[in-house]
Amino acid sequence: MRSYNKELLDGDDIPFRDIEQNMRELDIINTWLSGHRISLSGLKNLIGYKKEIAICEIGCGGGDNLLAIQHWCIKKNVKARLIGIDINPVCITLASAKFINPDPEFFISDYRLINFKNGKPGIIFSSLFCHHFTNEELISMLKWMRSNSTVGFFINDLHRHPLAYYSIKWITKIFSRSRLIKNDAPLSVLRGFKKNEWKELMKLAGIDNYELRWKWAFRWLIIAENKK
C-alpha cells in the first residue's frame, strides 16, 4: 500500500537554503533519470502541430520543468505562454530567477484557488507532485486538471517498486548533500503508484480517454486528452 507519511518538504518553516539545495538536486535527478524527457514526451503528445498554446504546471517547484519546456518550445518555434503554480513562496522565488525573457506567469497559491483570468490553459501538467496527496485528493485533482484545460493534461510521477526504493535510497545516501532529499526521495517512492492504482483513480475521476505508459526510470506518464 501507498505510504501516507509526510515528506519533510511538505512541512512549514523550512530554511531557504534547505529548499534551494533540495530543488537543485531534484533538477539533477530529473536530468539524469530522464524526468524532464518524460515531461517533454507528455507535452509532445498533446501539443500536436499547435504553434501557440498556454501550458500550466501545478506544483512547479523550482521551475526546471517549465525551463525545459520553454527551451523546447523556442527550438520548435512554438509560442508558449507558460504558467507556474506552487504554494511555497520560496519555490516561486527560485523558479522566477531562472528565466530571462519571456518570463512565465507565476502564482504563489494552492492550485485549486487559481482563476485563469486570461483563459484556461491548453495543457496542464504535474511532475512529481501527485504522490504528495491522498487518493481522495488526487481524484479531485484529476477532475480539476481535466475541467481547467482545453486540450488535456499529463502527469509524470513515480512507480512504487522495491528496486526504485532501494536504488534511490543508496544513491542519495552517497551523493546527496540535502537532508530533505535523503529523507524524501525514498519516501516519495513509497508514496508512488502502481499501474492498477492509477487505473482505479482515473476510473473514480470519470476519465477514460487516457494513456498510461511506464517510463524509465520507474516513472508513470499519464496523458489524458479532453474529448472533443
C-alpha positions as CSV (number, residue, x, y, z in Angstrom):
1,M,0.0,0.0,0.0
2,R,1.0,3.6,-0.5
3,S,2.7,5.4,2.4
4,Y,0.9,8.5,3.7
5,N,3.9,9.6,5.8
6,K,4.5,13.3,5.1
7,E,7.7,14.4,3.4
8,L,9.9,17.0,5.1
9,L,9.4,19.3,2.1
10,D,5.6,19.4,3.0
11,G,6.4,20.9,6.4
12,D,6.4,24.5,7.4
13,D,9.2,27.0,8.1
14,I,11.9,25.1,6.1
15,P,15.0,27.3,5.7
16,F,15.5,28.9,2.3
17,R,18.9,27.3,1.8
18,D,17.5,23.8,2.5
19,I,14.8,24.2,-0.1
20,E,17.3,25.7,-2.6
21,Q,19.6,22.7,-2.2
22,N,16.6,20.3,-2.4
23,M,15.4,21.9,-5.7
24,R,19.0,21.9,-7.2
25,E,19.4,18.2,-6.5
26,L,15.9,17.4,-7.8
27,D,16.8,19.0,-11.1
28,I,20.0,16.9,-11.3
29,I,17.9,13.7,-10.5
30,N,15.3,14.7,-13.1
31,T,18.0,15.3,-15.7
32,W,20.0,12.1,-15.1
33,L,16.9,9.9,-14.7
34,S,15.1,11.3,-17.7
35,G,12.4,13.1,-15.7
36,H,12.5,16.2,-18.0
37,R,12.5,14.0,-21.1
38,I,9.3,12.3,-19.8
39,S,7.5,15.6,-19.3
40,L,8.5,16.7,-22.8
41,S,7.1,13.4,-24.1
42,G,3.8,14.2,-22.5
43,L,3.8,17.7,-23.9
44,K,4.6,16.5,-27.5
45,N,1.7,14.0,-27.4
46,L,-0.8,16.7,-26.5
47,I,0.5,19.8,-28.4
48,G,0.4,18.2,-31.8
49,Y,1.0,20.8,-34.5
50,K,-0.1,23.8,-32.5
51,K,2.2,26.8,-32.7
52,E,0.6,28.8,-30.0
53,I,-0.6,27.5,-26.6
54,A,-0.7,28.1,-22.9
55,I,0.9,25.5,-20.7
56,C,0.5,25.4,-16.9
57,E,2.4,23.3,-14.3
58,I,0.8,22.8,-10.9
59,G,3.4,22.2,-8.1
60,C,6.1,23.8,-10.3
61,G,8.7,23.7,-7.6
62,G,12.0,25.3,-8.8
63,G,10.7,25.8,-12.3
64,D,13.1,23.3,-14.0
65,N,10.3,21.5,-16.0
66,L,9.0,24.8,-17.3
67,L,12.5,25.8,-18.3
68,A,13.0,22.6,-20.2
69,I,9.6,23.2,-21.9
70,Q,10.5,26.8,-22.7
71,H,13.7,25.7,-24.4
72,W,11.8,23.0,-26.4
73,C,9.2,25.5,-27.5
74,I,11.7,28.1,-28.6
75,K,13.5,25.4,-30.6
76,K,10.3,24.2,-32.3
77,N,9.1,27.8,-32.9
78,V,6.0,27.3,-30.6
79,K,4.7,30.5,-28.9
80,A,4.1,29.3,-25.4
81,R,2.5,31.2,-22.6
82,L,3.9,29.4,-19.5
83,I,2.2,29.4,-16.1
84,G,3.7,28.0,-12.9
85,I,1.7,27.4,-9.7
86,D,3.2,26.5,-6.3
87,I,2.0,27.0,-2.8
88,N,5.6,27.5,-1.5
89,P,6.8,31.1,-2.0
90,V,10.5,30.0,-1.8
91,C,9.9,27.7,-4.7
92,I,8.4,30.5,-6.8
93,T,11.3,32.8,-5.9
94,L,13.8,30.2,-7.0
95,A,11.8,29.4,-10.2
96,S,11.4,33.0,-11.3
97,A,15.1,33.7,-11.0
98,K,15.9,31.1,-13.7
99,F,14.1,32.8,-16.6
100,I,15.1,35.9,-18.6
101,N,12.5,36.8,-21.2
102,P,9.8,35.8,-21.7
103,D,9.1,35.0,-18.0
104,P,6.3,32.5,-17.1
105,E,3.4,33.8,-15.1
106,F,4.0,32.5,-11.6
107,F,1.4,32.2,-8.8
108,I,2.0,31.5,-5.1
109,S,-1.2,29.6,-4.4
110,D,-3.0,26.4,-3.9
111,Y,-3.7,25.3,-7.5
112,R,-7.4,24.9,-6.6
113,L,-7.8,28.6,-5.9
114,I,-6.4,29.8,-9.2
115,N,-8.7,31.8,-11.5
116,F,-7.3,31.8,-15.1
117,K,-8.3,35.4,-15.9
118,N,-6.6,35.2,-19.4
119,G,-8.4,32.0,-20.3
120,K,-7.9,28.3,-19.4
121,P,-4.5,26.9,-20.5
122,G,-4.5,24.4,-23.3
123,I,-2.3,21.9,-21.3
124,I,-2.0,21.4,-17.6
125,F,0.7,19.1,-16.2
126,S,2.4,18.0,-13.0
127,S,5.7,16.3,-12.3
128,L,6.5,14.5,-9.1
129,F,3.5,16.3,-7.5
130,C,0.7,13.8,-7.3
131,H,2.4,11.5,-4.8
132,H,2.2,14.3,-2.2
133,F,-1.6,13.8,-2.0
134,T,-4.1,11.2,-0.7
135,N,-6.1,9.2,-3.2
136,E,-9.2,11.2,-2.4
137,E,-7.3,14.5,-3.0
138,L,-5.9,13.0,-6.2
139,I,-9.4,12.2,-7.6
140,S,-10.3,15.9,-7.1
141,M,-7.1,17.0,-8.7
142,L,-7.7,14.8,-11.8
143,K,-11.1,16.3,-12.2
144,W,-9.7,19.8,-11.8
145,M,-6.9,19.2,-14.4
146,R,-9.5,18.0,-16.9
147,S,-12.0,20.8,-16.4
148,N,-9.4,23.6,-16.4
149,S,-7.5,22.5,-19.5
150,T,-8.8,22.9,-23.1
151,V,-6.6,20.3,-24.8
152,G,-5.8,17.9,-22.0
153,F,-3.3,17.1,-19.2
154,F,-0.4,14.9,-18.4
155,I,1.2,13.6,-15.2
156,N,4.8,12.4,-14.7
157,D,5.1,10.6,-11.4
158,L,6.8,7.7,-9.5
159,H,6.3,4.0,-9.8
160,R,6.3,2.3,-6.4
161,H,8.7,-0.5,-6.7
162,P,11.4,-2.1,-4.3
163,L,14.2,-1.6,-6.8
164,A,13.3,2.1,-7.2
165,Y,13.2,2.5,-3.4
166,Y,16.5,0.9,-2.6
167,S,18.3,2.4,-5.6
168,I,17.3,6.0,-4.7
169,K,17.9,5.4,-1.0
170,W,21.5,4.4,-1.6
171,I,22.2,6.9,-4.4
172,T,21.0,9.8,-2.2
173,K,22.8,8.5,0.9
174,I,26.1,8.5,-1.0
175,F,25.8,11.6,-3.2
176,S,23.2,14.0,-1.7
177,R,24.0,16.9,0.5
178,S,20.4,17.7,1.2
179,R,18.7,16.4,4.3
180,L,15.4,16.8,2.5
181,I,16.4,14.7,-0.4
182,K,17.9,12.0,1.7
183,N,14.6,11.6,3.6
184,D,12.1,12.5,0.9
185,A,13.5,10.7,-2.2
186,P,13.0,7.2,-0.9
187,L,9.8,8.2,0.9
188,S,8.5,9.6,-2.4
189,V,8.8,6.2,-4.0
190,L,6.8,4.6,-1.1
191,R,4.1,7.3,-1.8
192,G,4.2,6.5,-5.5
193,F,1.8,4.4,-7.5
194,K,1.3,1.0,-9.2
195,K,-0.5,0.6,-12.5
196,N,-3.8,-0.7,-11.2
197,E,-3.9,2.2,-8.7
198,W,-3.7,4.7,-11.4
199,K,-6.4,2.9,-13.4
200,E,-8.7,3.0,-10.4
201,L,-8.0,6.7,-9.7
202,M,-8.8,7.6,-13.3
203,K,-12.0,5.5,-13.2
204,L,-13.1,7.2,-10.0
205,A,-12.4,10.6,-11.5
206,G,-14.6,9.6,-14.5
207,I,-11.7,9.9,-17.0
208,D,-11.5,7.2,-19.7
209,N,-9.8,8.9,-22.6
210,Y,-6.1,8.5,-21.5
211,E,-2.9,6.5,-21.9
212,L,-0.8,5.1,-19.1
213,R,2.8,4.5,-20.0
214,W,5.6,3.1,-18.0
215,K,8.9,5.0,-18.4
216,W,12.4,4.5,-17.2
217,A,13.5,5.0,-14.5
218,F,10.4,3.8,-12.6
219,R,8.0,6.6,-13.8
220,W,4.4,6.7,-15.0
221,L,3.4,9.0,-17.7
222,I,-0.3,9.6,-17.9
223,I,-1.6,11.5,-21.0
224,A,-5.3,12.5,-20.9
225,E,-6.8,14.3,-23.9
226,N,-10.1,16.1,-23.5
227,K,-12.9,14.7,-25.6
228,K,-13.9,16.9,-28.5
